[in-house]
């Protein structure tokens, strides 16, 4: 569910984390080339301790942002509808997707096999939102759909390592400040809650499947996206925007330079606007989406 009282520091933290994670994804996974069975326990402890430490620091630093009052209730769950027509939950899924990927790389470093590391990364991604949601359980309520969205997002990178054809499916993100954000007169929307400026895509890139995309070029795919026209408006004036557009698979571009795979991995976390259609309030329009 939406949290309209987030501070600007909280705002930059989550989207900034996306960029840090995406950058880290471009680093080569060298752990598998190392022999470190004697260090496996120590490295595993480092990974788990780092996760706990990050969560503890986040709770300490952002306590007043996440739980701005001291009113408490008995722990309870909520299945409230999203005031942002699902955009907030898609943000949960995308962030969990990113944490799962970086978690898998951390478990690679700890010398686990690729599949095991992927599912351990899933555990970190799925657990990443638990402290926040558990705290909410004593106030607004543990938001079950938010948590489930994170679980689904975190599962996809693990599937990439478990079932090769699933690599053709990617979660991607695109952002451009909305008019609602640029013309705001109060505290909202902030960058983190500028849901009208965010687009979330499920991309299908056949070039990432075993054997490539023939007869398609490996660098070309298609993506289905979702956004909304505005957040802070009367519910009757708020509506969803659906997109279907071509998608660029950077890892399918035949560049042989050693550095390209790292750069392409980072770029593939985002959807670059390409020709497509938008469906909004029963109207179809063509453009670059």
ZIPEDA-V581270 format. One line per field, one symbol per residue. ss: DSSP state (H for helix, E for strand, - for the rest). burial: # if it has 16 or more other ideal C-beta (glycine too) atoms within 10 Angstrom, else .. A space follows every 50 residues. Layout:
ss=???
burial=???
This chain:
ss=-------HHHHHHHHHHHHHHHHHH----HHHH---HHHHHHHHHHHHHH HHHHHHHHHHHHHHHH----------EE--------HHHHHHHHHHHHHH HHHHHHHHH----HHHHHHHHHHHHHH--HHHHHHHH----EEHHHHHHH HHHHHHHHHHHH-HHHHHEEEEEEE---HHHH------------HHHEEE EEEE-HHH-----------EEEEEEEEE------HHH--EEEEEEEEE-H HH-------HHHHHHHH--E----EEEEEE--EEEEEE-
burial=###.###..##.#.#.##..##..##....#...........##..#... #......#...#..###..............################### ############....######.######..##.###.#####.###.## ###########....#########...#.##......############# #########...#....######.########.....#..#.#.###### ##...........########....#.#..........#
